Structures are given as C-alpha cells and as structure tokens.
C-alpha cells in the first residue's frame, strides 16, 4: 500500500523548496529552478505546481519573468490539505470486493477500527505544515 503518491511527494518537495528559497511571499521560483535543484521531471512538476495554484496554495505568474510564489505562509500549509488536493480525502476504509461495495460495510468491525485510525492519521497530518518540514 502506498500512502503518499508521486504527485503528493513532488508537491511537498516543491513547497518545502519554495519555503526555504524565500520567506517573502512574493519571491518567484521557476519550474526550472525547482526541477534542477530537486531533480524532478519538469513536465510533471509544471502540472503539479499549476494544480497547487488552482487550489490557492501558489500564485502563478506568466511570461518571461514569470514563475510561482507561495500564496500562503508555510506555517499555514498543512500536509493533510496537500494530500487532499492530489489524493482526495484521507480514508483508509475503502472496502471493495471484486469492484463492488462490500455487503458488510455497515456492520464490519474492522472498518470501524479503520475509521478511527483514519481520523487519527488526519489529525496528525493536520499538525504537520510545510514550515515544520
């Protein structure tokens, strides 16, 4: 089971890089800057940064002197929110049986335990911010 997808991983790495590169919210960073420094594939990174911009995490500036800047302070960007953007809600209880929903979903004691674990994981991930990384 893979908890963090590649897109989420790249997004977190890029945000950490941007936070370290300039505490000033207006500090612009290009896709090439991040790609070269972190050795991440440029096409994937561009799509990821645009998605972060679409979700109000980054500002995007077009043109020759364009780039991306943090829209939010690193202290207010929660890892849980970045996971939600790229992977959806944190939920360990997706029970499937041959692509059909499990008939025991309402009475399954294992699912009830997993729901509690999901809540604990979400609560802990809410405590982790880009600034803390």
KAQUI-V280023 format. One record per residue. N is the residue number from 0. RES is the residue in three letters. BURIAL is I if it has 24 or more other C-alpha atoms within 12 Angstrom, else O. D_CENTER is the distance of its C-alpha to the mean C-alpha in Angstrom with 1 decimal. Layout:
n->N res->RES burial->BURIAL d_center->D_CENTER
n->N res->RES burial->BURIAL d_center->D_CENTER
//
This chain:
n->0 res->UNK burial->O d_center->17.6
n->1 res->UNK burial->O d_center->14.2
n->2 res->UNK burial->O d_center->11.7
n->3 res->UNK burial->O d_center->8.7
n->4 res->UNK burial->O d_center->9.0
n->5 res->UNK burial->O d_center->9.8
n->6 res->UNK burial->I d_center->7.5
n->7 res->UNK burial->I d_center->4.3
n->8 res->UNK burial->I d_center->7.0
n->9 res->UNK burial->I d_center->8.2
n->10 res->UNK burial->I d_center->5.6
n->11 res->UNK burial->I d_center->5.8
n->12 res->UNK burial->I d_center->9.4
n->13 res->UNK burial->I d_center->10.1
n->14 res->UNK burial->I d_center->9.1
n->15 res->UNK burial->I d_center->11.3
n->16 res->UNK burial->I d_center->13.9
n->17 res->UNK burial->I d_center->14.1
n->18 res->UNK burial->I d_center->14.6
n->19 res->UNK burial->O d_center->17.2
n->20 res->UNK burial->O d_center->18.8
n->21 res->UNK burial->O d_center->19.8
n->22 res->UNK burial->O d_center->19.8
n->23 res->UNK burial->O d_center->21.3
n->24 res->UNK burial->O d_center->19.0
n->25 res->UNK burial->O d_center->21.1
n->26 res->UNK burial->I d_center->20.7
n->27 res->UNK burial->I d_center->20.0
n->28 res->UNK burial->I d_center->18.3
n->29 res->UNK burial->I d_center->18.8
n->30 res->UNK burial->I d_center->17.0
n->31 res->UNK burial->O d_center->20.0
n->32 res->UNK burial->O d_center->19.6
n->33 res->UNK burial->I d_center->16.1
n->34 res->UNK burial->I d_center->17.2
n->35 res->UNK burial->O d_center->20.4
n->36 res->UNK burial->O d_center->19.3
n->37 res->UNK burial->O d_center->16.5
n->38 res->UNK burial->O d_center->18.3
n->39 res->UNK burial->I d_center->15.6
n->40 res->UNK burial->O d_center->17.0
n->41 res->UNK burial->O d_center->17.5
n->42 res->UNK burial->O d_center->17.3
n->43 res->UNK burial->O d_center->13.9
n->44 res->UNK burial->I d_center->12.6
n->45 res->UNK burial->I d_center->14.4
n->46 res->UNK burial->O d_center->13.0
n->47 res->UNK burial->I d_center->9.3
n->48 res->UNK burial->I d_center->10.5
n->49 res->UNK burial->I d_center->12.5
n->50 res->UNK burial->I d_center->10.0
n->51 res->UNK burial->I d_center->8.3
n->52 res->UNK burial->I d_center->12.1
n->53 res->UNK burial->O d_center->12.8
n->54 res->UNK burial->O d_center->10.6
n->55 res->UNK burial->O d_center->12.4
n->56 res->UNK burial->I d_center->10.1
n->57 res->UNK burial->I d_center->12.3
n->58 res->UNK burial->I d_center->15.9
n->59 res->UNK burial->I d_center->17.2
n->60 res->UNK burial->O d_center->20.8
n->61 res->UNK burial->O d_center->22.8
n->62 res->UNK burial->O d_center->25.9
n->63 res->UNK burial->O d_center->27.4
n->64 res->UNK burial->O d_center->26.2
n->65 res->UNK burial->O d_center->22.8
n->66 res->UNK burial->I d_center->19.3
n->67 res->UNK burial->I d_center->16.2
n->68 res->UNK burial->I d_center->16.1
n->69 res->UNK burial->I d_center->14.0
n->70 res->UNK burial->I d_center->14.9
n->71 res->UNK burial->I d_center->14.0
n->72 res->UNK burial->I d_center->15.2
n->73 res->UNK burial->I d_center->13.0
n->74 res->UNK burial->O d_center->14.5
n->75 res->UNK burial->O d_center->13.2
n->76 res->UNK burial->I d_center->9.4
n->77 res->UNK burial->I d_center->8.5
n->78 res->UNK burial->I d_center->6.0
n->79 res->UNK burial->I d_center->7.0
n->80 res->UNK burial->I d_center->6.1
n->81 res->UNK burial->I d_center->2.4
n->82 res->UNK burial->I d_center->3.8
n->83 res->UNK burial->I d_center->6.4
n->84 res->UNK burial->I d_center->5.8
n->85 res->UNK burial->I d_center->5.7
n->86 res->UNK burial->O d_center->7.8
n->87 res->UNK burial->O d_center->9.6
n->88 res->UNK burial->O d_center->11.1
n->89 res->UNK burial->I d_center->11.4
n->90 res->UNK burial->I d_center->14.9
n->91 res->UNK burial->I d_center->17.0
n->92 res->UNK burial->O d_center->20.0
n->93 res->UNK burial->O d_center->19.9
n->94 res->UNK burial->O d_center->23.5
n->95 res->UNK burial->O d_center->25.1
n->96 res->UNK burial->O d_center->28.6
n->97 res->UNK burial->O d_center->29.3
n->98 res->UNK burial->O d_center->26.9
n->99 res->UNK burial->O d_center->28.6
n->100 res->UNK burial->O d_center->27.5
n->101 res->UNK burial->O d_center->29.2
n->102 res->UNK burial->O d_center->32.4
n->103 res->UNK burial->O d_center->32.0
n->104 res->UNK burial->O d_center->28.7
n->105 res->UNK burial->O d_center->30.4
n->106 res->UNK burial->O d_center->32.4
n->107 res->UNK burial->O d_center->30.3
n->108 res->UNK burial->O d_center->30.3
n->109 res->UNK burial->O d_center->27.6
n->110 res->UNK burial->O d_center->25.3
n->111 res->UNK burial->O d_center->26.1
n->112 res->UNK burial->O d_center->25.3
n->113 res->UNK burial->O d_center->21.9
n->114 res->UNK burial->O d_center->21.2
n->115 res->UNK burial->O d_center->22.0
n->116 res->UNK burial->O d_center->19.8
n->117 res->UNK burial->O d_center->16.8
n->118 res->UNK burial->O d_center->17.7
n->119 res->UNK burial->O d_center->18.0
n->120 res->UNK burial->O d_center->14.7
n->121 res->UNK burial->I d_center->13.0
n->122 res->UNK burial->O d_center->15.4
n->123 res->UNK burial->O d_center->14.7
n->124 res->UNK burial->I d_center->10.9
n->125 res->UNK burial->O d_center->11.8
n->126 res->UNK burial->O d_center->14.0
n->127 res->UNK burial->O d_center->11.7
n->128 res->UNK burial->I d_center->10.8
n->129 res->UNK burial->I d_center->10.2
n->130 res->UNK burial->I d_center->14.0
n->131 res->UNK burial->O d_center->14.7
n->132 res->UNK burial->O d_center->13.1
//
